[in-house]
Amino acid sequence: MKYKDYYKILGVNKKASQAEIKKAYRKLAMKFHPDKNQGDAKAEEKFKEISEANEVLGNPENRGKYDQMGANWKHYEKNGAYANQGYGHGQYGGSHYTAGEGVDLDDILGGGGFSDFFKTFFGAGFGGSTQQPRQRRSQRGKDYKTRLDLTLLEAYQGTERMLDVNGSTIKVKVGKGVKDGQKLRVRGKGGSGASGGQQGDLYIMINILPDPRFKRRENDLFTTVETDLYTAVLGGKLTVETMKGPVTITVPTGTQNGKTFRLKNMGMPDYAHAAVNGNLFVKVYIKIPDKLRPEEKTLFEKLRDKN
């Protein structure tokens, strides 16, 4: 078992004052705290290490015992002398570990976060000033996260999906009008709590797949439609695809290329108010004939000359 140099871990020398030790611990704890380094295993391990060092050096009595042992650690380890020197199990009573400044290692590390060196030297019961073990706090279960891909039509109509989450199958209902990037919470479908703690939640990140027909902006939809030159000039009817199916719109005489028509309430439902819809904006592109028959060319020339 390797000797742990708690002074080196906190970056202070052996003659450092308690105030200097406290300052060094605070600085490192702030840097490596799990809340600031979520998902970083190295930072979590470093936080455990500096918390353990502070647990020993931050208390003058514990520090004195640690200094007394010092370089004789190998001797104690070999002969079991630490058990006779008052360093063994149960010496300090209690079963709850703290790291000073209101930081609860049992909460952060889920209990059992100290090294074998620490436990061997101070005993499994280190940390409490009372002779009775303190009850572990209840811990809320972990939140789970997953991604759900939906088509734009599914987002328009609303849908139900069966999701496999951490070995369990969960039925999820997605309301109409859900947006890309929206985060949905399913209460109580995360990890199990500890010591009577609440179940965590499941967070679902919505990913709306690209649609070949429509672009979405908030609850409005945008599409394009092509029309021939004659309909644009003379006016007529035009079929437009919508989320509800094809509809017919009237194109007025002299419609210009790029003109946009608004189809009221034909956009996406509002997620919070499903009865309210956005609009569908249809931009018209006029297709110019690639080739003209002789009689068509003659007619266009006559129109040109007349105007």
Order of alpha helices (4+ residues) and beta strands (2+ residues): alpha-alpha-alpha-alpha-alpha-alpha-alpha-beta-alpha-beta-beta-beta-beta-beta-beta-alpha-beta-beta-beta-beta-alpha
